[in-house]
Amino acid sequence: MDITTLFKACVKTIRTRNRAFGVGDADRSRIFGTRTQKSEFTIRAKEVLGQITRLRDFLLEHRKAYLNFASHLSDTPQMTDVERDKIDLGAQRIMNTCSYLIQEFKKVSQKLDGSAQLLEHRQAVLDLVESYLKSVCKIYSEQRAIRVKRALEIQKMSKLETESKKYGENFVICNSNSEIFLKDHKENRTQSSHNSSPRKVLETNIITDKPSLFSEDDQLSTEEMQMFESENAQLYNELNSLTEEVKQIESKVVCIAELQEIFTEKVLQQDKDIDRIASTVIGTTENVKDANEQIRQAIQRNAGLRVWILFFLAVMSFTLLFLDWYND
Amino acid sequence: MVTLREKQIGALKQMLNLNQPQTKTLAGEPVWKILIYDRCGQDIISPLVSIKELRELGVTLHVQLHSDRDPIPDVPAVYFCLPTEENLGRIGQDLQNNLYDTYHLNFISPISRQRLEDLAAAALQANCVSQIQKVFDQYLNFISLEDDMFILKHQNSEAISYYAINRGEIKDTEMETIMDTIVDSLFSVFATLGTVPVIRSPRGNAAEMVAEKLDKKLRENLRDTRNSLFLMDAASQSGGHFNFQRPVLIVLDRNVDMATPLHHTWTYQALAHDVLDLTLNRVVVEENVGRSPAGGAKMKTRACDLDSRDRFWMAHKGSPFPTVAEAIQEELEQYRSSEEEVKRLKASMGIDNESDAAFSMVTDNTARLTSAVNSLPQLLDKKRLIDMHTTVASAILNYIKSRRLDTLFEFEEKVMSKAANLDRSIMELLTDSDAGNPEDKMRLFLIFYICSHSVSKDELDRYATALQNAGCDLQPLSYIKRWKAYAKMAASSNQYVGGGTKTVGMFSKLVSQGSSFVMEGVKNLVIKRHNLPVTRIVDEIMEMKTSQETEDYRYFDPKQLRVTDSSQIPRNRTPFQEAIVFMVGGGNYIEYQNLVDYTKGKAGGPTSKRVIYGASTLNNAKQFLQQLSLLGQELQ
């Protein structure tokens, strides 16, 4: 239950009471209360945060238009592919800048010092900013993935063959896991192959059409027509299979890149561990060396002691013998 | 159906979000803040919100109120503490030292007007009234351990323990303060739940006092329409769940059933509490890590969290121990088979790399590899859970074997169920040197004494000498003698019937022989379903059955305008669907488990019941025995 208003009322009553009693009110000169200077760390952190928030708002604003692929059917805002590419490029640039800023920030703040709690707080602040950036990047990559998936589905549907359905399925599965590491030039290649195949089909159609236009008196013989038709079909099939293969290779490379990413992460982790182990081992060898040193010294001292004891015993026994001989 | 625990978590999260409404954006901008709590606040937060979740909510630092704290500029600080003089003094100091940027003060129980004025004076003196953004009364003065179980205090629990309430030289003022603490916490429970219950309690003991005070407090709050907490307006109801039925609050005193806290148990959660001291859903286990150079076995302690995020624990916390052991085996087998699959995948990948015949093979393998890599974190998590449960269960098993808890449990069940044939007389068990340590023997004897009708004087003396030879402390016995004299033994003569155990047959023993838990020498006991006295009372009151015991229970209804005569209980009421059972003087997991079983037994029918179990503190048998012995000491 919110009792802030009650609290403020109490403050007011006490203030009037103090004034009535004549107790000095040091607060009089300040109307707005004390303004503490914000530390540099906070200012920088807020800047980075502001940038990421701007990126997020930008992405969310255009999200609806970006994801609207049935633009010819509805009145919701539309976006051409060129615009989408621009958005992708811009967003990636901003993300890179932001992550670079965060890294810089981390390095700088490691040099600053403060109390233990303050350092812990700063570390946690940086972690939070990083995870925020990651979640915004996730929005972006999801959008991207949907777009790519959609483009591939359209491509699949525009094909006339049915035998490559199995490949298509795997392709879609792989692409649903695609992440930010889809490179732009792959995108362009898909785009261009989209454009190239319809164009080529169009060309072959034009080629087949041309003879019929020129030979207005010359009827096409059935053999020639058949030959041309079969040539058409062959070319068509060839080109389609080529594009198919290219697409498959692309998808596989995407999958491999994902897995590579995971593996590099793990390897980096291991690397850190190995470094740690190496330093520990060095420390251990140092310790062992010192230990050996000390053991050697101990043995020496032991040996020295033994010598002295023997000497002492010998001297004593000779003294005894001497005394015995002397007293006699 | 939002449970009490979820409501408490919701309130905490809202508080940590600086009491601003939580918007559901796709990726929220983090607002970092610092959380400061006192011991009571720490107990409340630690079973509910993990440190990782705190981080996700934006809490960068969490510290105790009474520790040395360094100034951290430009961040809001969220305080979560009780409004005691000490805490307020410390807050005043912080304001003076200007440690943080803005302050959000949340008091666990409502702050009195006087103290609020003191706080305002301190703020004025430190010139930082503008920095105090919000002051809240949170009404969260209880600890939710499970979805349907809560206790009132953990760290300062001696103030309201059974010993404190039943002490000989207790003053009226002290009693009043204890009752006030309990009533305050119960009031917070109902404020969080948002319902006004019907209260029933037995006559003539601490439970009645608590019920009266709570009734008065609820009534006052309802009349105060300006800031009543129980306004049910549709807009604020989350999810639109309208509970037209009011729950019934049954306040019971520990004296109604003294045998259950001393009972040896056989279910996983209750055993963990009894043997390993499960506190706030956390267990500290010693495990054997290896041999140290000195030649002794090196023990390392490990803290395990056993709470609702652990799938295995939620499924098995109420099962008898042998079932748990089998279940761990099963999980281990499952894990090993999934590990095998991953390894096979690796092998098949290696073979296929050489032949580059068909594309489809490779795509299949990449897909499989992706799914295997994605499921790796799950597998690792599963392995960690299995490891943890194996450690906990083997620790418990060691204790069971060394103290022969299984024989003790069997015997106690027989005693409590008045089975006519006690094949081993209690004398033998008391003189048997490896059937438990002296405390176990004392517990066994006390249960026997409580449940048997009459024990003649010289038998009692013989037993007393036997116990003394075994090294037991006899003071609890004198207290129990007095309690038995006061309690109406006629009514409770058949309290525990229906219990008992049966050993599982040979076949199932052979089946479970392959388990790595070598349970030889530990009997595979299965508990027959029976109702403890608490469960029986709850059942009678909820179903409006009339019985000799509950007939003269008092009846309070804070919503009614006049103070009704409590002897007139309206008989034309439908049975209650929801009940909250509160045990003044200490509860335990055995009763909780029994209530859960009862609810499960009733579920699925036309009337499904929800029972929430609450206690002022949780005592395991050892702590309860200590309190009894202190009480016994006073008698002499």
Boltz contact constraints between the chains, C-beta under 6 A:
constraints:
  - contact:
      token1: [A, 1]
      token2: [B, 137]
      max_distance: 6.0
  - contact:
      token1: [A, 2]
      token2: [B, 136]
      max_distance: 6.0
  - contact:
      token1: [A, 3]
      token2: [B, 135]
      max_distance: 6.0
  - contact:
      token1: [A, 3]
      token2: [B, 137]
      max_distance: 6.0
  - contact:
      token1: [A, 4]
      token2: [B, 134]
      max_distance: 6.0
  - contact:
      token1: [A, 4]
      token2: [B, 135]
      max_distance: 6.0
  - contact:
      token1: [A, 7]
      token2: [B, 135]
      max_distance: 6.0
  - contact:
      token1: [A, 10]
      token2: [B, 116]
      max_distance: 6.0
  - contact:
      token1: [A, 10]
      token2: [B, 117]
      max_distance: 6.0
  - contact:
      token1: [A, 10]
      token2: [B, 120]
      max_distance: 6.0
  - contact:
      token1: [A, 11]
      token2: [B, 120]
      max_distance: 6.0
  - contact:
      token1: [A, 11]
      token2: [B, 129]
      max_distance: 6.0
  - contact:
      token1: [A, 14]
      token2: [B, 120]
      max_distance: 6.0
  - contact:
      token1: [A, 14]
      token2: [B, 121]
      max_distance: 6.0
  - contact:
      token1: [A, 14]
      token2: [B, 124]
      max_distance: 6.0
  - contact:
      token1: [A, 27]
      token2: [B, 127]
      max_distance: 6.0
  - contact:
      token1: [A, 33]
      token2: [B, 130]
      max_distance: 6.0
  - contact:
      token1: [A, 38]
      token2: [B, 74]
      max_distance: 6.0
  - contact:
      token1: [A, 39]
      token2: [B, 73]
      max_distance: 6.0
  - contact:
      token1: [A, 39]
      token2: [B, 74]
      max_distance: 6.0
  - contact:
      token1: [A, 42]
      token2: [B, 74]
      max_distance: 6.0
  - contact:
      token1: [A, 53]
      token2: [B, 29]
      max_distance: 6.0
  - contact:
      token1: [A, 56]
      token2: [B, 27]
      max_distance: 6.0
  - contact:
      token1: [A, 115]
      token2: [B, 70]
      max_distance: 6.0
  - contact:
      token1: [A, 117]
      token2: [B, 61]
      max_distance: 6.0
  - contact:
      token1: [A, 117]
      token2: [B, 70]
      max_distance: 6.0
  - contact:
      token1: [A, 118]
      token2: [B, 70]
      max_distance: 6.0
  - contact:
      token1: [A, 118]
      token2: [B, 72]
      max_distance: 6.0
  - contact:
      token1: [A, 120]
      token2: [B, 61]
      max_distance: 6.0
  - contact:
      token1: [A, 121]
      token2: [B, 60]
      max_distance: 6.0
  - contact:
      token1: [A, 121]
      token2: [B, 61]
      max_distance: 6.0
  - contact:
      token1: [A, 121]
      token2: [B, 72]
      max_distance: 6.0
  - contact:
      token1: [A, 124]
      token2: [B, 60]
      max_distance: 6.0
  - contact:
      token1: [A, 125]
      token2: [B, 32]
      max_distance: 6.0
  - contact:
      token1: [A, 125]
      token2: [B, 60]
      max_distance: 6.0
  - contact:
      token1: [A, 128]
      token2: [B, 30]
      max_distance: 6.0
  - contact:
      token1: [A, 132]
      token2: [B, 30]
      max_distance: 6.0
  - contact:
      token1: [A, 135]
      token2: [B, 27]
      max_distance: 6.0
  - contact:
      token1: [A, 136]
      token2: [B, 27]
      max_distance: 6.0
  - contact:
      token1: [A, 139]
      token2: [B, 26]
      max_distance: 6.0
  - contact:
      token1: [A, 170]
      token2: [B, 363]
      max_distance: 6.0
  - contact:
      token1: [A, 173]
      token2: [B, 367]
      max_distance: 6.0
  - contact:
      token1: [A, 255]
      token2: [B, 366]
      max_distance: 6.0
  - contact:
      token1: [A, 262]
      token2: [B, 373]
      max_distance: 6.0
